């Protein structure tokens, strides 16, 4: 029989709560503790927050260190921040108490190029504690890096990779629609881009992971963020978009070998996208094209990737790891611990 896997949930926003729900669908998985600083959630039973008919018997605490020190579970699902720098304190706290960490933090998915000193600190602390730290999710962590690299294994030679995510943002939750600037005037959108408040976090990490895996020493990486302008009035269940306003975001990142673009990431996320899809196009021998019609569901796929990777994190070598290091995850109902 599979051993019981116990975990601590650190962060109970929409992604954190949904991940808890997916993990608890396994009969041998138990939530041992939950941490969040939201005063509305502190003291509440997690089952109530999930909308379950019965309480789980686990109440939310805002005392992270106390919970980590007193809880035997050896893995923390960390769903709090997108910034690697801002997350360092929480990661280090988990490592102090010997916990493996899997996080939805986009910048944690491949931090070695952008923030090597911080990455080295966390790697050393994780090795000293004998535990693993991993950033994962659907993007980065799968759709625009791990999956294209897996597909490249069918190629004799790879010359360039073009990866696209085209999403109808009307189907996503409100925080995502706000993150891509839906409903903003074009002037406000431009200001938010300048302040780096509108952009998909993780493009450079995905480019870095691909380049590292393929042995490419990139000369430079460029990014561009533009509005997708609404041609008619649009609406989602959460907000209204007037004609001429921003319906969402068009974002690209390009990695160059010399003056040759070899890695291109393209995101089109806006209300009313006519052809949602995820695709990978590889130029090489043989050329390869793969498409997921309708695309990966962002929230479902993000939470599923984190949940399905938990067993790999617990078995992985100690240190700060990426999806290149931990092995191939898959859905499996009867998890082995």
Secondary structure as GFF3:
##gff-version 3
##sequence-region A 1 337
A	DSSP	beta_strand	5	10	.	.	.	ID=ss1
A	DSSP	alpha_helix	14	23	.	.	.	ID=ss2
A	DSSP	beta_strand	29	35	.	.	.	ID=ss3
A	DSSP	alpha_helix	46	50	.	.	.	ID=ss4
A	DSSP	beta_strand	60	61	.	.	.	ID=ss5
A	DSSP	alpha_helix	64	70	.	.	.	ID=ss6
A	DSSP	beta_strand	75	78	.	.	.	ID=ss7
A	DSSP	alpha_helix	84	96	.	.	.	ID=ss8
A	DSSP	beta_strand	100	103	.	.	.	ID=ss9
A	DSSP	three_ten_helix	106	108	.	.	.	ID=ss10
A	DSSP	alpha_helix	116	129	.	.	.	ID=ss11
A	DSSP	beta_strand	132	135	.	.	.	ID=ss12
A	DSSP	alpha_helix	146	152	.	.	.	ID=ss13
A	DSSP	beta_strand	157	168	.	.	.	ID=ss14
A	DSSP	three_ten_helix	169	171	.	.	.	ID=ss15
A	DSSP	alpha_helix	174	179	.	.	.	ID=ss16
A	DSSP	alpha_helix	186	194	.	.	.	ID=ss17
A	DSSP	alpha_helix	203	214	.	.	.	ID=ss18
A	DSSP	beta_strand	220	229	.	.	.	ID=ss19
A	DSSP	beta_strand	234	235	.	.	.	ID=ss20
A	DSSP	beta_strand	240	241	.	.	.	ID=ss21
A	DSSP	beta_strand	246	257	.	.	.	ID=ss22
A	DSSP	beta_strand	260	270	.	.	.	ID=ss23
A	DSSP	beta_strand	277	285	.	.	.	ID=ss24
A	DSSP	beta_strand	288	293	.	.	.	ID=ss25
A	DSSP	alpha_helix	298	315	.	.	.	ID=ss26
A	DSSP	beta_strand	319	321	.	.	.	ID=ss27
###
